[in-house]
Amino acid sequence: MNTATKLSGFALGLAAVFGAAYGVGHLTDPVTPVADARHDPAGAGHGADSHGADPRGGAATAAAVHLPGGLLVSDRGYTMQPVDAPAGQFAFRITGPDGAPVTGYEVAHDKRMHLIVAQRDLSGFRHVHPELDADGTWRVDSPLSGPGVWRAFADFTPSGGEPLTLGVDVAVPGPLQPRPLPAPATSTTVDGYTVTLAGTPEPGRTSRLTLTVSRDGKPVTDLEPYLGAYGHLVALRQGDLAYLHVHPEGVPGDGRTPAGPAVTFAAEVPSAGSYRLYLDFKHGGTVRTAEFTVPAGAVPPAPTTVPAAPAPTTGADHGAPGHGHN
């Protein structure tokens, strides 16, 4: 990395630190501090789907049970660690409770690793699938499409373990141009497709959300299976980017689930606030992403600046991305 790049990265880091200090006071659902596995691997709370006993043998705390996914870089002894990669690549490892890179993963929704990234202003969403090296390093063409602070989510299940979602901030040097969150809407278009949303998420309750796909005014009734489903829905909460990955009702080929135009999800958001929904669907051999801003409950006033977060301490220099889904 040359001197100019280092300086620009340092300046971005400073801006991110001050942005994070401002953004902390504007989280939509402040959580009670829990032990962080970076300091106490046995004590970190699990994500939104966590229920049951505390890993140290006691009863699970309320904070651990209800903490949404993606807010921790370390959880239950597993840690996400970005590593140096050639320009144009993004690379990271998951280390286990023994400190060694994890090399065994369960297949979930046709893949052993789902990597989701989005900028802190909720723009630039990408859902890709890295490849695993023998040494436990995951690599993929960089999905980070421009300067700014990105949140990278690793969604995986270690062999013999429970599903986990870990998150880490990654800074890409360059001029930062935050975008305002788009206004709430129940319809959006992508590549000539119109996707309509029916249903409203309610904090703390399971809500049915139905997304209907049409093209040129005609319902799309031949959606193609993608990762074992007719659609995948990710929700990120504005402010802290709490992560929810929801899969639809029914399974392709089960004799009951139609291939569109409607795909229905049962989703539970953890708190009131504004959420950005990202629907991945496949048609004509191409995966597309439809995006919505959706309020849940009484939405707190939005911050006047986009919350940011400090860059990770890895020093990794990730290059420019490609586009599309892997």
C-alpha positions in Angstrom: 0.0 0.0 0.0 1.5 3.4 -1.0 1.7 6.4 1.3 -1.2 8.2 -0.3 -3.4 5.2 0.1 -2.4 4.8 3.8 -3.1 8.5 4.4 -6.5 8.4 2.7 -7.4 5.2 4.7 -6.2 6.9 7.9 -8.4 10.0 7.2 -11.4 7.7 6.4 -10.8 5.9 9.7 -10.9 9.1 11.6 -14.1 10.1 9.9 -15.6 6.7 10.7 -14.6 7.0 14.3 -16.4 10.3 14.8 -19.3 9.1 12.7 -19.6 6.0 15.0 -19.5 8.2 18.1 -22.5 10.2 16.7 -24.3 7.1 15.5 -24.2 5.3 18.8 -26.8 7.6 20.2 -29.2 6.9 17.4 -29.5 3.2 17.4 -33.0 2.0 16.9 -32.8 -0.6 19.6 -29.8 -0.2 22.0 -28.8 -3.5 23.5 -27.6 -4.4 26.9 -23.8 -4.9 26.7 -22.9 -8.6 26.7 -19.5 -10.3 26.9 -17.7 -10.1 23.6 -16.0 -13.3 22.5 -12.9 -11.3 21.5 -12.3 -11.0 25.2 -14.4 -13.8 26.6 -15.1 -16.4 23.8 -17.4 -18.4 26.0 -19.6 -15.4 26.9 -20.7 -13.7 23.7 -24.4 -13.8 22.8 -25.8 -15.5 19.7 -27.9 -13.9 17.0 -31.6 -13.5 16.5 -32.2 -17.3 16.3 -30.4 -18.0 19.6 -32.3 -19.7 22.3 -31.2 -22.0 25.2 -28.5 -22.2 27.8 -25.6 -19.9 28.2 -22.5 -21.7 26.8 -20.9 -21.4 30.2 -23.6 -23.6 31.7 -25.9 -20.9 33.2 -29.2 -19.7 32.0 -29.1 -17.6 28.8 -29.4 -13.9 29.5 -32.2 -11.9 27.9 -29.6 -9.8 26.0 -28.0 -12.9 24.6 -31.3 -14.5 23.6 -32.7 -11.4 21.8 -29.5 -10.0 20.2 -30.0 -9.9 16.4 -27.4 -11.5 14.1 -24.5 -9.7 12.6 -23.8 -7.3 15.5 -20.8 -9.2 16.8 -17.5 -10.0 15.2 -17.1 -12.9 17.6 -19.8 -15.2 18.9 -19.6 -18.5 20.8 -15.9 -18.6 20.3 -16.0 -18.1 16.5 -14.5 -14.9 15.1 -14.5 -13.4 11.6 -11.1 -12.0 10.5 -10.6 -10.2 7.2 -7.1 -10.9 5.8 -4.9 -9.3 3.2 -5.9 -10.1 -0.4 -4.8 -9.2 -3.9 -6.4 -6.2 -5.5 -9.9 -7.1 -6.6 -10.4 -9.8 -4.0 -12.0 -10.0 -0.6 -10.7 -12.6 1.9 -11.4 -13.6 5.4 -11.2 -16.5 7.9 -13.4 -17.8 10.6 -11.5 -19.0 13.6 -12.9 -21.4 16.1 -12.9 -21.7 19.9 -9.3 -23.2 19.6 -8.1 -20.1 17.7 -7.4 -22.1 14.5 -9.1 -21.4 11.2 -12.3 -23.4 10.7 -12.2 -25.7 7.6 -15.4 -27.7 8.2 -18.8 -26.2 7.3 -22.3 -27.5 6.8 -24.1 -26.9 3.6 -27.0 -24.5 4.2 -29.2 -23.4 1.3 -26.8 -25.0 -1.2 -23.7 -23.2 0.1 -21.3 -23.5 2.9 -20.8 -19.7 3.2 -23.1 -16.8 2.5 -21.3 -13.4 2.4 -23.5 -10.3 2.5 -22.2 -6.8 2.4 -23.8 -3.3 2.5 -22.5 0.1 3.1 -23.3 1.8 6.4 -25.9 3.9 4.6 -27.6 0.7 3.4 -26.5 1.1 -0.2 -24.4 -1.2 -2.3 -26.0 -4.5 -1.1 -24.4 -7.7 -2.4 -24.9 -11.4 -1.6 -22.1 -13.6 -2.8 -20.6 -17.0 -2.1 -16.8 -17.3 -1.5 -14.7 -20.3 -2.1 -12.8 -22.0 0.7 -9.0 -22.5 0.5 -7.4 -25.5 2.2 -6.0 -23.3 4.9 -9.4 -22.0 6.0 -9.4 -18.7 4.0 -12.5 -17.7 2.2 -11.9 -15.8 -1.1 -14.2 -14.0 -3.6 -14.1 -11.2 -6.1 -14.5 -8.2 -4.0 -18.1 -7.2 -3.5 -17.1 -3.8 -2.1 -18.2 -1.5 -4.9 -16.8 1.9 -3.7 -15.3 4.0 -1.0 -16.8 4.0 2.5 -17.4 1.9 5.5 -18.9 -1.5 4.7 -20.5 -4.1 6.9 -19.6 -7.6 5.9 -21.7 -10.5 7.2 -20.6 -14.1 7.3 -23.7 -16.4 7.4 -22.6 -20.0 8.0 -22.9 -23.2 10.1 -19.7 -24.8 11.4 -19.6 -28.6 11.1 -21.6 -30.0 14.0 -22.4 -26.5 15.3 -25.3 -24.1 15.2 -25.9 -21.4 12.6 -24.0 -18.1 13.1 -23.9 -14.7 11.6 -20.8 -12.7 12.3 -20.2 -9.1 11.1 -17.2 -6.9 10.7 -16.6 -3.4 9.3 -14.3 -2.9 6.4 -13.1 0.5 5.2 -12.4 1.2 1.5 -10.3 4.4 1.1 -11.6 7.3 -1.0 -14.1 10.2 -0.9 -17.2 9.3 1.2 -20.5 10.2 -0.3 -23.3 8.9 2.0 -26.7 8.4 0.4 -30.0 9.1 2.3 -32.2 6.1 3.0 -34.8 5.9 0.2 -38.4 6.6 1.4 -40.6 3.8 2.4 -42.4 2.2 -0.6 -44.4 -0.9 -1.4 -43.3 -1.3 -5.0 -39.9 -1.2 -6.7 -38.4 -2.0 -10.1 -35.2 -3.8 -11.1 -34.1 -4.6 -14.7 -37.7 -4.3 -16.0 -39.2 -6.4 -13.2 -41.7 -4.9 -10.8 -41.8 -6.3 -7.2 -44.7 -5.4 -4.9 -44.7 -5.8 -1.1 -47.7 -6.7 0.9 -47.6 -6.9 4.7 -46.1 -4.8 7.4 -43.4 -6.0 9.9 -44.3 -5.7 13.5 -41.6 -5.5 16.2 -41.4 -8.6 18.3 -44.0 -10.5 16.3 -43.9 -12.8 13.3 -45.3 -11.1 10.3 -46.2 -12.4 6.8 -44.5 -10.5 4.0 -45.5 -11.4 0.5 -43.5 -10.1 -2.5 -45.0 -10.4 -5.9 -42.9 -10.3 -9.1 -44.2 -9.1 -12.5 -42.7 -8.1 -15.8 -44.2 -5.9 -18.4 -47.4 -5.9 -16.4 -47.7 -9.7 -16.4 -47.2 -12.0 -13.4 -44.0 -14.0 -13.4 -45.0 -17.6 -12.8 -41.8 -19.4 -13.7 -39.3 -18.1 -11.1 -36.3 -20.4 -10.9 -34.9 -22.0 -7.7 -32.0 -20.1 -6.3 -30.2 -21.6 -3.3 -33.0 -24.0 -2.8 -35.8 -21.5 -2.8 -37.8 -19.1 -5.0 -36.5 -16.1 -3.1 -34.2 -15.0 -0.3 -34.9 -12.0 1.9 -32.3 -10.1 4.0 -33.4 -7.3 6.3 -30.9 -4.7 7.8 -31.9 -2.3 10.5 -31.0 1.3 9.9 -28.5 2.5 12.5 -26.7 -0.6 13.7 -27.3 -2.9 10.7 -28.8 -5.7 12.7 -29.2 -8.6 10.3 -32.1 -10.9 9.5 -31.9 -13.6 6.8 -35.3 -15.0 6.1 -36.3 -17.9 3.8 -39.7 -18.3 2.2 -42.5 -20.7 2.9 -42.5 -23.8 0.8 -39.8 -25.6 -1.2 -39.4 -25.8 -5.0 -40.7 -29.2 -6.3 -42.7 -30.0 -3.2 -45.9 -30.1 -5.2 -47.5 -27.3 -3.3 -45.2 -24.2 -3.8 -45.9 -22.2 -6.9 -43.0 -20.7 -8.8 -44.3 -17.2 -8.5 -45.5 -14.7 -8.8 -45.9 -14.4 -5.0 -43.2 -15.4 -2.6 -44.2 -15.3 1.1 -41.9 -15.0 4.1 -42.5 -15.2 7.9 -40.3 -12.5 9.4 -39.8 -11.1 12.9 -38.0 -7.8 13.3 -36.5 -7.2 16.7 -37.5 -3.5 17.3 -39.2 -0.5 15.9 -37.2 1.3 13.3 -36.6 1.6 9.6 -35.4 -1.6 7.7 -34.0 -2.1 4.3 -35.3 -5.3 2.7 -33.4 -7.0 -0.1 -35.2 -9.7 -2.1 -33.0 -12.0 -4.3 -34.9 -13.8 -7.0 -33.9 -15.7 -10.1 -35.5 -15.5 -13.5 -34.1 -16.1 -17.0 -31.0 -17.5 -15.5 -30.1 -14.2 -13.7 -30.3 -13.3 -10.0 -31.7 -9.9 -9.3 -32.2 -7.9 -6.1 -35.2 -5.8 -5.3 -34.8 -3.3 -2.5 -37.4 -1.7 -0.2 -37.4 0.6 2.8 -40.0 -0.6 5.3 -40.9 1.0 8.7 -41.7 -1.2 11.6 -43.6 0.3 14.6 -43.1 3.9 15.5 -39.9 4.9 13.7 -37.5 7.0 15.8 -36.2 10.3 14.1 -33.5 9.5 11.7 -30.0 10.9 12.4 -28.9 13.9 10.4 -25.7 12.1 9.4 -25.1 8.5 8.3 -23.7 6.5 11.2 -20.3 5.1 10.5 -17.9 2.8 12.3 -14.2 2.5 12.7 -12.2 0.4 10.2 -11.0 -3.0 11.4 -7.5 -3.3 12.7 -6.5 -5.9 10.1 -5.0 -3.4 7.6 -6.4 -5.5 4.7 -6.5 -3.7 1.4 -9.4 -5.0 -0.7 -9.7 -4.1 -4.3 -12.5 -3.1 -6.6 -15.4 -5.5 -7.1 -17.1 -7.2 -9.9 -20.9 -7.2 -10.1 -23.7 -9.8 -9.9 -24.3 -12.8 -7.6 -22.0 -15.8 -7.2 
